Amino acid sequence: MLISAGYPRHSTKHLNITNAHPSTFLLLGIPGLEYAHFWIAFPFCFMYCIVVFGNVVILLIVKTDMSLQDPMHLFLCMLALIDLLLATSIVPKMLGIFWFQSRVISFEACLSQMFFIHSFSALESGILVAMAFDRYVAICLPLRHVTILTRLTIGKIALIVIVRAVFLCLPFPFLLEKRSFCKNNIIPHAYCEHMAVVKLACDNATTSILYGLVVSLLGVGTDVILIALSYYMILQSVLNLPTKEARFKSFGTCGSHLCAILLFYVPALFTFMAHRFGHHVPIHIHILFAISYLLLPPMMNPMVYGVRTKQIRRKVYSMFFQYKL
């Protein structure tokens, strides 16, 4: 969801400006590392395989085990589905670029990819907020947890998260569709990143740039504040528990969610700061971090929840090793 900047603007001095957008864009992949594209694709392909396998396993486990139909695991299902869709929105096309030199992407497909990338990122951030609220209710209001977070309430929360993500990200493609583009349609990136496309516009793209910054600061900023507030109240409640064991057990239920938060927001913040202030960092470093930022959380979240959640760990073990017992 963080809208980055910092890619070099292509010179428009000798380029004509057109009133219409180009019919296609050309994605370069990772400029400066074209000679290594074939080999670079393998770790990203491996990461994507883990994303698909891990998140599908999480979805199947929660769907088939009625004991895991509580709010925390339902939100986990939503997170797994979003992670799966987010990775799928970039990896297949990116592998096509690296392995088959399939660099051409239509203008409409580029804007669609941009919308889905930022929408799924916004959805993930929103679900992390919902999971923080679930942990707050479970620890601070344990007797009311079931009555507060009913299936109807969970559905309403999911709907709000979806509507917010669509509302925030839908202006991105519409703002770009109204821009005038130079005849240079080369995007120095492996996917249609917002600012990389904006910088091809020949007219004043200040509106798109400012809107991207506003979405980053208000959208993600608000989510981080809400999560921090939830954990502040959780910490207060945990510290008031009578025994050390009770405090450890209560706060231990938040471990997986805290790991998911760090996996999502720390790389996002690092990427955002690098693009804003790391102007001397080579462009291929920026792009590698941008790709990793979108793939790392979807890959690691199933592992984190699989390792730290006892019910899921037992279910995974029974699924894959029951015939060896």
GIDACOR-V621769 format. One record per pair of residues at least 4 apart in sequence whose C-alpha atoms are under 7 Angstrom apart, sorted by the first residue. I is the first residue (numbers start at 1). J is the second residue. D is the distance in whole Angstrom. If there is no record, write none. Layout:
i=(I & I)
j=(J & J)
d=(D & D)
This chain:
i=(1 & 1 & 1 & 1 & 2 & 2 & 2 & 3 & 3 & 3 & 3 & 4 & 4 & 4 & 5 & 5 & 5 & 6 & 6 & 6 & 7 & 7 & 9 & 15 & 15 & 16 & 16 & 17 & 17 & 17 & 17 & 17 & 18 & 18 & 18 & 19 & 20 & 20 & 21 & 21 & 22 & 22 & 23 & 23 & 24 & 24 & 24 & 24 & 25 & 25 & 25 & 25 & 25 & 25 & 25 & 26 & 26 & 26 & 26 & 26 & 26 & 27 & 27 & 27 & 27 & 27 & 27 & 27 & 27 & 28 & 28 & 28 & 28 & 28 & 29 & 29 & 29 & 29 & 29 & 30 & 30 & 30 & 30 & 30 & 31 & 31 & 32 & 33 & 36 & 37 & 37 & 38 & 38 & 41 & 41 & 41 & 42 & 43 & 44 & 45 & 46 & 47 & 47 & 48 & 48 & 49 & 50 & 50 & 51 & 51 & 51 & 51 & 52 & 52 & 53 & 54 & 54 & 55 & 55 & 55 & 55 & 55 & 56 & 57 & 58 & 58 & 58 & 58 & 59 & 59 & 59 & 60 & 61 & 61 & 62 & 62 & 62 & 68 & 69 & 69 & 70 & 71 & 71 & 72 & 72 & 72 & 73 & 74 & 75 & 75 & 75 & 76 & 77 & 78 & 79 & 79 & 79 & 80 & 81 & 82 & 82 & 82 & 83 & 83 & 84 & 84 & 85 & 86 & 86 & 87 & 87 & 87 & 88 & 89 & 89 & 89 & 90 & 90 & 91 & 92 & 93 & 94 & 94 & 94 & 95 & 96 & 96 & 96 & 97 & 97 & 97 & 105 & 105 & 106 & 107 & 108 & 109 & 110 & 110 & 111 & 111 & 112 & 113 & 113 & 114 & 114 & 114 & 114 & 115 & 115 & 115 & 115 & 115 & 116 & 117 & 118 & 118 & 119 & 119 & 119 & 119 & 120 & 121 & 122 & 122 & 123 & 123 & 123 & 123 & 124 & 125 & 125 & 125 & 126 & 126 & 126 & 127 & 128 & 128 & 129 & 129 & 129 & 129 & 130 & 131 & 132 & 132 & 132 & 133 & 133 & 134 & 135 & 135 & 136 & 136 & 136 & 137 & 137 & 137 & 138 & 138 & 139 & 139 & 140 & 140 & 141 & 144 & 145 & 146 & 149 & 149 & 150 & 151 & 152 & 153 & 154 & 155 & 156 & 157 & 158 & 159 & 160 & 161 & 162 & 163 & 164 & 165 & 166 & 168 & 171 & 172 & 173 & 174 & 175 & 175 & 176 & 179 & 179 & 180 & 180 & 180 & 181 & 181 & 181 & 182 & 182 & 182 & 185 & 187 & 187 & 188 & 189 & 192 & 193 & 194 & 195 & 198 & 201 & 205 & 206 & 207 & 208 & 209 & 210 & 211 & 212 & 213 & 214 & 215 & 216 & 217 & 218 & 219 & 220 & 221 & 222 & 223 & 224 & 225 & 226 & 227 & 228 & 229 & 230 & 231 & 232 & 233 & 234 & 235 & 236 & 237 & 238 & 238 & 238 & 239 & 241 & 241 & 243 & 244 & 245 & 246 & 247 & 248 & 249 & 254 & 255 & 256 & 256 & 256 & 256 & 257 & 258 & 259 & 260 & 260 & 261 & 262 & 263 & 263 & 264 & 264 & 265 & 266 & 267 & 267 & 268 & 268 & 269 & 270 & 271 & 271 & 271 & 272 & 273 & 274 & 275 & 281 & 282 & 283 & 284 & 285 & 286 & 287 & 288 & 289 & 290 & 291 & 292 & 295 & 296 & 297 & 300 & 301 & 302 & 303 & 304 & 305 & 306 & 306 & 307 & 309 & 310 & 311 & 312 & 313 & 314 & 315 & 316 & 317 & 318 & 321)
j=(118 & 121 & 122 & 216 & 216 & 268 & 272 & 194 & 212 & 213 & 216 & 195 & 272 & 275 & 195 & 275 & 276 & 275 & 276 & 279 & 196 & 283 & 199 & 182 & 183 & 182 & 183 & 180 & 181 & 182 & 183 & 202 & 180 & 181 & 182 & 180 & 180 & 181 & 180 & 181 & 107 & 185 & 106 & 107 & 104 & 105 & 106 & 107 & 104 & 105 & 106 & 107 & 185 & 186 & 187 & 103 & 104 & 105 & 185 & 186 & 187 & 103 & 104 & 186 & 187 & 188 & 189 & 190 & 191 & 103 & 187 & 188 & 189 & 190 & 97 & 98 & 188 & 189 & 190 & 34 & 189 & 190 & 284 & 287 & 188 & 284 & 284 & 37 & 40 & 41 & 98 & 98 & 99 & 45 & 95 & 98 & 46 & 47 & 48 & 49 & 50 & 51 & 299 & 52 & 87 & 53 & 54 & 299 & 55 & 84 & 298 & 299 & 56 & 84 & 57 & 58 & 302 & 59 & 80 & 81 & 84 & 302 & 60 & 61 & 62 & 77 & 80 & 302 & 63 & 77 & 80 & 64 & 65 & 315 & 68 & 69 & 73 & 73 & 73 & 74 & 74 & 75 & 149 & 76 & 131 & 134 & 77 & 78 & 79 & 127 & 131 & 80 & 81 & 82 & 83 & 124 & 127 & 84 & 85 & 86 & 120 & 124 & 87 & 298 & 88 & 298 & 89 & 117 & 120 & 91 & 294 & 295 & 92 & 113 & 116 & 117 & 94 & 191 & 95 & 96 & 97 & 98 & 190 & 191 & 99 & 100 & 101 & 102 & 101 & 102 & 103 & 109 & 110 & 110 & 111 & 112 & 113 & 114 & 192 & 115 & 173 & 116 & 117 & 192 & 118 & 192 & 193 & 194 & 119 & 169 & 170 & 172 & 173 & 120 & 121 & 122 & 169 & 123 & 165 & 166 & 169 & 124 & 125 & 126 & 165 & 127 & 161 & 162 & 165 & 128 & 129 & 220 & 223 & 130 & 161 & 223 & 131 & 132 & 261 & 133 & 223 & 226 & 227 & 134 & 135 & 136 & 227 & 230 & 137 & 230 & 138 & 139 & 254 & 140 & 230 & 234 & 141 & 142 & 145 & 142 & 145 & 234 & 250 & 234 & 237 & 145 & 148 & 149 & 150 & 153 & 154 & 154 & 155 & 156 & 157 & 158 & 159 & 160 & 161 & 162 & 163 & 164 & 165 & 166 & 167 & 168 & 169 & 170 & 215 & 175 & 176 & 177 & 178 & 179 & 208 & 198 & 201 & 203 & 201 & 202 & 203 & 200 & 201 & 202 & 200 & 201 & 202 & 200 & 196 & 197 & 196 & 287 & 197 & 197 & 198 & 199 & 205 & 205 & 209 & 210 & 211 & 212 & 213 & 214 & 215 & 216 & 217 & 218 & 219 & 220 & 221 & 222 & 223 & 224 & 225 & 226 & 227 & 228 & 229 & 230 & 231 & 232 & 233 & 234 & 235 & 236 & 237 & 238 & 239 & 240 & 241 & 247 & 250 & 251 & 247 & 246 & 247 & 247 & 248 & 249 & 250 & 251 & 252 & 253 & 258 & 259 & 260 & 304 & 305 & 308 & 261 & 262 & 263 & 264 & 301 & 265 & 266 & 267 & 297 & 268 & 297 & 269 & 270 & 271 & 293 & 272 & 293 & 273 & 274 & 275 & 289 & 290 & 276 & 277 & 278 & 279 & 285 & 286 & 287 & 288 & 289 & 290 & 291 & 292 & 293 & 294 & 295 & 296 & 299 & 300 & 301 & 304 & 305 & 306 & 307 & 308 & 309 & 312 & 313 & 313 & 313 & 314 & 315 & 316 & 317 & 318 & 319 & 320 & 321 & 322 & 325)
d=(5 & 5 & 5 & 6 & 5 & 7 & 7 & 7 & 6 & 6 & 6 & 6 & 5 & 6 & 6 & 5 & 6 & 5 & 6 & 6 & 6 & 7 & 6 & 6 & 6 & 6 & 6 & 7 & 6 & 5 & 7 & 6 & 6 & 6 & 6 & 5 & 6 & 7 & 6 & 6 & 7 & 7 & 6 & 5 & 6 & 6 & 4 & 5 & 6 & 5 & 6 & 6 & 5 & 6 & 7 & 5 & 5 & 6 & 6 & 5 & 6 & 5 & 6 & 6 & 5 & 6 & 6 & 6 & 7 & 7 & 6 & 5 & 6 & 6 & 6 & 7 & 7 & 5 & 4 & 6 & 6 & 6 & 6 & 7 & 6 & 6 & 6 & 6 & 6 & 6 & 5 & 5 & 5 & 6 & 6 & 6 & 6 & 6 & 6 & 6 & 6 & 6 & 6 & 6 & 7 & 6 & 6 & 6 & 6 & 6 & 6 & 4 & 6 & 6 & 6 & 6 & 5 & 6 & 5 & 7 & 6 & 6 & 6 & 6 & 6 & 7 & 7 & 7 & 6 & 6 & 7 & 6 & 6 & 7 & 6 & 7 & 7 & 6 & 6 & 6 & 6 & 6 & 7 & 6 & 7 & 7 & 6 & 7 & 6 & 7 & 6 & 6 & 6 & 6 & 6 & 6 & 7 & 6 & 6 & 6 & 6 & 6 & 6 & 5 & 6 & 7 & 6 & 6 & 6 & 6 & 7 & 6 & 6 & 6 & 7 & 6 & 6 & 6 & 6 & 6 & 6 & 6 & 6 & 7 & 6 & 5 & 6 & 5 & 4 & 5 & 5 & 6 & 6 & 6 & 6 & 6 & 6 & 6 & 6 & 6 & 5 & 6 & 6 & 6 & 6 & 5 & 6 & 6 & 6 & 6 & 7 & 7 & 7 & 6 & 6 & 6 & 6 & 6 & 5 & 6 & 6 & 6 & 6 & 6 & 5 & 6 & 6 & 6 & 6 & 6 & 7 & 7 & 7 & 6 & 6 & 7 & 6 & 6 & 7 & 6 & 6 & 7 & 6 & 6 & 6 & 6 & 6 & 6 & 6 & 6 & 6 & 6 & 7 & 6 & 6 & 6 & 5 & 6 & 6 & 5 & 5 & 7 & 7 & 6 & 6 & 6 & 6 & 6 & 6 & 6 & 6 & 6 & 6 & 6 & 6 & 6 & 6 & 6 & 6 & 6 & 6 & 6 & 6 & 6 & 6 & 6 & 6 & 6 & 7 & 6 & 6 & 6 & 7 & 7 & 6 & 7 & 6 & 7 & 6 & 6 & 6 & 6 & 4 & 5 & 7 & 6 & 6 & 7 & 6 & 7 & 7 & 7 & 7 & 6 & 6 & 6 & 7 & 7 & 6 & 6 & 6 & 6 & 6 & 6 & 6 & 6 & 6 & 6 & 5 & 6 & 5 & 6 & 6 & 6 & 6 & 6 & 6 & 6 & 6 & 6 & 6 & 6 & 6 & 6 & 6 & 6 & 6 & 6 & 6 & 7 & 7 & 5 & 7 & 7 & 7 & 6 & 6 & 6 & 6 & 6 & 6 & 6 & 6 & 7 & 6 & 6 & 6 & 6 & 6 & 6 & 6 & 6 & 6 & 6 & 6 & 6 & 5 & 7 & 5 & 6 & 6 & 6 & 6 & 6 & 6 & 6 & 6 & 6 & 6 & 6 & 6 & 6 & 6 & 6 & 5 & 7 & 7 & 7 & 6 & 6 & 6 & 6 & 6 & 6 & 6 & 7 & 6 & 5 & 6 & 6 & 6 & 6 & 6 & 6 & 6 & 6 & 5 & 6 & 5 & 6 & 6 & 6 & 6 & 6 & 6 & 6 & 6 & 6 & 6 & 5 & 7)
